[in-house]
Amino acid sequence: MATLTCPGCAAAVSHDDLICFTCGTNLPRRGPVEEEVTPPTVMQETLRRDAGTAPGAPATCPSCGSAVADRSLTSCPSCGTTLVTPSGPISPVVLRLSFPAGNVDVPAGTSLVLGRDPGESLVAAAFADYENVSRKHATITVSDTGEATIRDEHSTNGTFVNDDRVLPGTDVRITDGDRVRLAADTTAEVSLPGRQGFRSNGHRGPA
């Protein structure tokens, strides 16, 4: 059976594991193994592209980890997650959200869903104790050049950036030092190295 790796830390995991026992990341549900070669993790794919891998190499879905051979696709054929299409050199920037339950890291060129549903979010464990956070609450996207946005996924209790409410379905830029809040009290400090001078031009809804 092919060796599987955690999408959060790249540690080896079993096909039947639900969480990574190294870093605690919720593992995506997988069907029967059909290939001997496991699709690369998000971090492995980012490092591979940084090292100059051939343009034809398959991308990886940031949500389910499936290989996406056609880079022109805008959504994952396995789970339907919106994909970030590479448009230039991949930035080494990694956005970090420091939540009370732990840090959530999002490498450049990827997206990550925040929420309590392990079937939707790879970091659902971070919100397990916050019932006011929706099952699929918001999506963080970091572009290839290191610019970050957050989109509220029509959550019940709202998503906020520096206390300004994000309009559902609208991408809002976030930068180093911003505060992101899910619902009433789940707040994270944004760390985005190298983007301190980039300020938002997005329109934020009323608080």
C-alpha positions as CSV (number, residue, x, y, z in Angstrom):
1,M,0.0,0.0,0.0
2,A,1.3,3.5,-0.9
3,T,2.7,5.6,2.0
4,L,0.3,8.5,2.9
5,T,1.5,11.9,4.3
6,C,-0.2,14.5,6.4
7,P,-1.1,17.7,4.4
8,G,-0.2,19.8,7.4
9,C,3.3,18.6,8.3
10,A,4.1,15.8,5.7
11,A,4.5,13.2,8.4
12,A,3.7,9.6,7.4
13,V,0.1,8.6,8.3
14,S,-2.0,5.5,7.9
15,H,-4.8,5.2,5.4
16,D,-7.3,4.7,8.2
17,D,-6.1,7.6,10.4
18,L,-8.6,10.5,10.9
19,I,-6.1,12.9,12.3
20,C,-2.3,13.3,12.1
21,F,-0.8,12.2,15.4
22,T,2.3,14.4,14.8
23,C,0.6,17.8,14.4
24,G,-3.1,17.1,15.1
25,T,-4.4,18.1,11.6
26,N,-7.6,16.5,10.5
27,L,-6.9,14.2,7.6
28,P,-9.2,14.3,4.5
29,R,-11.5,11.3,4.0
30,R,-10.0,9.0,1.4
31,G,-11.6,6.4,-0.8
32,P,-9.9,3.1,-1.7
33,V,-6.3,3.5,-2.7
34,E,-6.1,3.1,-6.5
35,E,-2.6,4.2,-7.1
36,E,0.8,3.3,-5.7
37,V,2.0,6.9,-5.9
38,T,0.4,9.2,-3.4
39,P,-0.4,12.8,-4.6
40,P,2.0,15.3,-3.0
41,T,0.9,17.4,-0.1
42,V,0.3,21.2,-0.5
43,M,3.7,21.9,1.1
44,Q,5.5,19.4,-1.1
45,E,3.9,20.8,-4.2
46,T,4.9,24.3,-3.2
47,L,8.5,23.3,-2.6
48,R,8.6,21.4,-5.8
49,R,7.4,24.4,-7.8
50,D,9.9,26.7,-6.0
51,A,12.7,24.3,-7.0
52,G,11.8,24.7,-10.7
53,T,9.8,21.5,-11.3
54,A,8.6,21.1,-14.9
55,P,5.5,23.1,-15.8
56,G,3.6,19.8,-16.6
57,A,3.8,18.4,-13.1
58,P,0.4,18.0,-11.5
59,A,-0.9,20.5,-8.9
60,T,-2.5,19.5,-5.7
61,C,-5.9,20.5,-4.3
62,P,-5.4,22.4,-1.0
63,S,-8.7,20.9,0.4
64,C,-8.6,17.2,-0.4
65,G,-5.0,16.7,-1.5
66,S,-6.0,15.1,-4.8
67,A,-3.6,15.6,-7.8
68,V,-5.0,18.0,-10.4
69,A,-3.2,17.2,-13.7
70,D,-4.8,20.0,-15.7
71,R,-3.6,23.3,-14.2
72,S,-6.1,25.3,-16.2
73,L,-9.0,23.9,-14.1
74,T,-10.5,26.5,-11.7
75,S,-12.0,23.9,-9.4
76,C,-10.9,20.5,-8.0
77,P,-12.5,17.6,-10.0
78,S,-12.6,15.5,-6.8
79,C,-14.1,17.9,-4.2
80,G,-15.1,21.0,-6.1
81,T,-12.8,23.4,-4.1
82,T,-11.8,26.6,-6.0
83,L,-8.2,26.3,-7.1
84,V,-5.6,29.1,-7.3
85,T,-4.1,29.0,-10.8
86,P,-0.4,29.8,-10.8
87,S,0.2,33.1,-12.6
88,G,3.9,33.7,-11.9
89,P,6.8,32.7,-9.6
90,I,5.6,31.2,-6.3
91,S,6.3,33.4,-3.3
92,P,7.9,31.7,-0.2
93,V,5.5,33.6,2.0
94,V,3.4,31.6,4.5
95,L,0.5,33.4,6.1
96,R,-0.1,32.5,9.8
97,L,-3.3,32.9,11.7
98,S,-2.7,32.7,15.5
99,F,-5.9,31.3,17.0
100,P,-6.4,30.5,20.7
101,A,-6.4,26.8,19.8
102,G,-3.3,27.0,17.7
103,N,-1.7,28.4,14.6
104,V,-3.1,27.9,11.1
105,D,-0.5,28.3,8.3
106,V,-1.4,28.9,4.6
107,P,1.5,28.7,2.1
108,A,1.5,31.0,-1.0
109,G,-0.5,29.6,-3.9
110,T,-3.0,27.7,-1.8
111,S,-6.4,28.1,-0.2
112,L,-7.7,26.8,3.2
113,V,-11.3,26.5,4.5
114,L,-11.8,27.5,8.2
115,G,-14.7,25.8,9.9
116,R,-15.8,23.0,12.3
117,D,-16.6,20.4,9.7
118,P,-13.7,17.9,9.2
119,G,-15.1,17.1,5.8
120,E,-14.7,20.8,4.7
121,S,-11.7,22.0,6.7
122,L,-8.3,20.4,7.2
123,V,-8.0,22.5,10.5
124,A,-11.4,21.8,11.9
125,A,-9.8,20.6,15.2
126,A,-8.9,24.2,15.9
127,F,-12.6,25.2,16.1
128,A,-14.0,22.1,17.7
129,D,-14.8,24.0,20.9
130,Y,-16.4,27.0,19.2
131,E,-20.0,26.2,18.4
132,N,-20.7,29.7,17.0
133,V,-18.2,29.0,14.2
134,S,-20.0,27.5,11.2
135,R,-19.1,24.1,9.7
136,K,-17.7,25.9,6.6
137,H,-17.1,29.5,7.9
138,A,-14.6,31.2,5.7
139,T,-11.9,30.6,3.1
140,I,-8.3,32.0,3.3
141,T,-6.5,32.3,0.0
142,V,-2.8,33.3,-0.5
143,S,-1.8,34.1,-4.0
144,D,1.4,33.0,-5.7
145,T,2.9,36.4,-5.0
146,G,1.9,36.3,-1.3
147,E,-1.2,38.5,-1.3
148,A,-3.9,37.2,1.1
149,T,-7.7,37.4,1.1
150,I,-10.5,36.1,3.2
151,R,-14.0,35.2,2.0
152,D,-17.0,34.6,4.3
153,E,-18.8,31.4,3.2
154,H,-22.2,32.7,4.2
155,S,-21.5,31.8,7.8
156,T,-24.2,32.1,10.5
157,N,-22.4,34.5,12.8
158,G,-20.1,36.4,10.3
159,T,-16.4,36.9,9.6
160,F,-14.7,40.2,10.6
161,V,-11.4,41.9,9.7
162,N,-10.3,44.5,12.3
163,D,-13.9,44.5,13.5
164,D,-15.3,45.3,10.0
165,R,-17.7,42.6,8.8
166,V,-16.8,40.8,5.6
167,L,-19.7,40.6,3.1
168,P,-20.6,37.0,2.4
169,G,-19.0,35.7,-0.8
170,T,-16.7,38.7,-1.1
171,D,-12.9,38.5,-1.0
172,V,-11.3,41.0,1.3
173,R,-7.5,41.6,1.5
174,I,-5.8,40.9,4.8
175,T,-2.2,42.0,5.7
176,D,0.4,41.6,8.4
177,G,-0.9,42.8,11.7
178,D,-4.6,42.5,10.9
179,R,-7.1,40.8,13.2
180,V,-9.4,38.1,11.8
181,R,-12.5,37.1,13.8
182,L,-14.9,34.3,13.2
183,A,-18.3,34.8,14.9
184,A,-18.2,36.6,18.3
185,D,-15.0,35.5,19.9
186,T,-12.7,33.4,17.8
187,T,-10.0,35.9,17.0
188,A,-6.6,35.4,15.3
189,E,-3.7,37.7,14.7
190,V,-2.5,37.7,11.0
191,S,1.2,37.3,10.4
192,L,2.2,37.8,6.7
193,P,6.0,38.2,6.4
194,G,7.2,40.4,3.5
195,R,3.7,42.0,2.9
196,Q,3.8,44.6,5.6
197,G,3.6,47.4,3.1
198,F,0.7,46.0,1.2
199,R,-2.6,47.5,2.4
200,S,-6.1,46.5,1.5
201,N,-8.1,48.2,-1.3
202,G,-11.1,45.9,-0.7
203,H,-14.4,47.1,0.5
204,R,-15.4,45.8,3.9
205,G,-19.0,45.6,5.0
206,P,-20.4,47.3,8.1
207,A,-19.4,46.0,11.5
